[in-house]
């Protein structure tokens, strides 16, 4: 279920009561609404919306036996993009050939992004101005940048399904791809200049022996957080932050007994929330941790919880 918690950890409340059927969720850009996907009785999943208080629950898309998930809000809150696939009544294990769809959150009108359903994709994300919809194109094995105004498509070669992160002004994005000339399949971070199409390695010669993933740009544009997994510690992922120009690399976590993931910046960029899972026991449960950038202090907010996001 989706829960809301205050930063001091004193107030917690359940926002959904689906009997444990929530798959995933995302907060709107202004943090006032939540879109989420829920398993239905036909073996598929539907897209819902609600206010961040839990009020105003509404089913946006009824998908029957198809699996609709991975919602993403447009900056103005009018459109929710999502992936849609044929589930065959057997859940995510049978998912195949996902396509990107959009739904108007005001009218409920939903349509496939492309009439050609051979264009398959997952993990949609809008640019800050709402003009570009980026997703991982599984048919092209590349990041697909679709201009919603002109209808033109650009591609950025990248191995592995992923959600890109745009800079706050939309002029750049960061993604992951396999490092060149390495025997082991290790990913690193790259920065794309949207105006020129030039691609630059973000880490340079730093952290060359780790697998980097899940970058997220802070809203003030000053930092990018990402997770990194050392080749000699295959289970424990740590969090790092770095400036967009490749300077200021700093470890957020350095606990080899735990894995850290799903980091999300506060609206002012001063704090991170993330999930932490202690390793070594099968009954360990993830917890939500708050990190203060200025002081480096940690505080546990919630136990047996995962996938944090900021709401208002």
N, C-alpha and C positions, 0 to 999 in steps of 0.2 A: 504494500500500500504506500501511498504518498503521504508523508507527514511534514509538518512545519514545526520549526523549533526556533526559539529566540536565541540570540547570540550568547546570552548568559546561561543558556541551557535549562532555565527554570520553567519555561512554558513550552510544552509539546502538545500537538493536537493532530489527530488523523484527519486528512482532507478527503480521503476516499475510503470506501467500504465495499470493495468488489469481491471479497472472499479470496484475496491473494492473486487476482488475475491481471494486475498491472504489469505490463512489459517494460515500458520506458516512458519518459516524460521530458519536457523541456519548458523552461520559463520564457515568456515573451521578453523582448528587449527591454521594456520598461519595468519588468518584474511583476506586473499586476495580473497576468493571466498565465495559465498553465495548459499546455496541450499534452495529451498522453494517450497511449494505446492500451487496450484491454482485450484479453481473450473473450470471445463470444461463445455461444452454445453450439455454433456450427463448425467449430474447429478453426475458424479464422480469428481475426482481431479487428476492432473498430477504433476510430480516432475520436476522442472526447476533448472537450475544453471546459475550463472552470476558472473562476477568479482565484487569486492566490489565497483568499480566505477560505476556499472550499465551497463557496456559494456559486449559484448559477451554472450547475453542471448541465452540459448539453452534448449530445452525440453529434459530432460534426459529420462523420462519414460512417455509414453502415457497409461493411465489406463482405458479409456473408462468410463463405468458405475461404475467401482470400485473406492474406495477412497484410494488414496495413500498420505500419510502425515508423519509427525514426522521424517523428514530426520536427519541423523547424519553422519558426515564425519569421515573417518578413518584418523589416524594421518598423513599419507603420501598424503592424498587427492585423492587417486586412487579410493576409494570405498565410496559409499553413501548407508547406510542402511536406511530402511524406513518400516513403517507398511502399510499393504495393506488389504483391506476388501471389502466385497460385500456391496455396498451402496444401490442398488435397485432404484437409481434415486431420493432418498428422502433426500440426505445429511447425515450429521453425526448422525442425530436422528435414522437412520435405520442401522447404522453400526453394524456389528456383525461378530464375529470370525476373528479378525485381525490376519494376519500372518506377520512374519518378512521376508523381501526381501532385496536383495542387488543389486546395479547396479554399473558397472564399469564406472566411470566418463570419462574415455578416449575412451572406445569402445562402450558404451551404452548397453552392454550385461547385462540383468537383470534376476535374478533367485530367487526362493524361498530358504530361508536358509535351510529348511527341506523339504524333499519330502513328509513327513507325514504332511498334512495340519491340522491335529488335534492338532498339537503343535501351539497354538495360543499365540500371544504376542503383546506388544506395547512398545513404548518409548525405542528404541535401543540406546546403547552407547558403543563406543569402548574403550578398555583399552589404556593407553598411548603408549604401544609398538605395538598396532594393532593386538595382537594375540587373545584377548578375546573380544567377542561381548556379552554384557550384555543387557538383556531386561526383562520386567516384563511378566512372563509367566502366562497368564490368565487361562490356563487350569490346571496348577499346583498350582495357587495362591502362587507363589514364584518368587524370582529373579532367572533368568536362566543365568548361566555363560557358554557360549559355546566357547570351544577352537577351533579356526579356523584352527589350525595346526593339532591337533590330532583328532578332531571331537568328543571329549568327552564333556559331559555336567555335570555341578554341579548345585545344587540348594540351595538357601538360603530362608528359610521360612519367608514370610513377607506379612502382610495384606495391601491391597490397592495398586492400580496402581501407579507406580513411576519410575522416572529415577534415577539411582544410580550415585554417583560421585566418581571417582577414585582419589587416591593420585597421584601427578605428576610422581612418580617413579613406579606406578602401584602395589605397594606392599600391599595396603590397599584400601578399599572402605567404604563409609558411606551410610547407607540406613535408612529408617524409618520402625517402626513396632509398634503395639499396646503395651502399657505398661502392664505388668503383674499385676494381682491382683487388678485391678481398675474397679469400676462399670461403669464409663464413658469410651467410646471408644476414648482414647487420645493416640496419637502417640508420640514416642520419638525417639532419634537418636541412632544408633548402628554402631560400627566400626568393620569391618571384616578384619582379617589378612589373606591375600590370600594364603600364604604358608602353614598355619596350619589349616585354616578353623575356627579358634577361633573367637568368637563374644563377644564384650565388649560394655557395655552401655557407650555412649560418655558423657552424661550430668551428670551421677552419681546421686547425690541427688539434683542437681540444676534444677530449672524450672520444678518441678514435676507437677505443676497444669496447664501446658500449652500444647497445641497441636503443635508439631514441624513438619516442612515439608520443602521440597525443599532445601536440603543442597547442597552447591557448594564449592569445594576445590579451594583455591587460587593457582596460578601457581608456587609460591615460596614454597608451601607446608606448610606454617606457620599457615594458618588460614582456618577455615570452616565457611561460612556464612549460616544461615538458617532463616526461618520465624517461628514465634511462636504466637499462638493465645491463650490468657487467657480465662479460662472458664467463667469468669464474664464479658468478653468483646467479645461477639461472632462474631462481625463484623470486629474488628480492629486487623490486623496482624502486628506484629513488627518484625524488623530484629535484629539478634544478631550475633556475631562472637565468635569463641572459638578456642583454639589451639587443634590439633589432640589428644593430651594426656589428654584433658578434663580441662585444666587450662586456665586462662585468659578470662573467660566469660565476654563479654562486650556488652552492648546494643548499636546498631547503631541508632535506632529510639525509641522514647518514646512518640509518639503523639497518644493519644487515640481517636482523631477525624479523624484519617486516617488509611487506610490499606496499607501495604507495601508488595511488592512481586516481583518475577522475577529478583532477584539480580544476577549480573554478575561481576566478578572480572576483573580489568584491567590486561594486560599481565604481569606487574611487581608486581601485588598484592598490590599496594599502594592505590587503589581507587576502589569504587564500583559504578555501575550504577544500578538503580532499578526503578520500577514504583510505584507511590504513588497515592492513590485515596482518596480524602476527602469524608467523610461520611456525611449523613444527608440530602442530596438532590438528587432526581432522575436524575437531569440533570448535576451532577458533572461529569467531565471527568478526566481520568488518566493523570499524567504528569511524565516525566522522570527526575530523580534527580541524581546528582553526589555527592558522599560522599568521602571526603579525610580522609584516615585512621589516619594519623599522627595528624591532627588538629581537626578532627570531624566536619569540616565545610561542609555545604550543598550548592548546587547550582542547581537551576532548569534549565534544558537544553531545554526541549520541552514540549509544552502543547498538550493535546488531543492525547497522544501517549502512547505506551505500548511495553512490551517485548523487552527491549534493549539488544544489543550484541555489542561487540567490533570488529571493522574491521580496516584494514589498507588501 
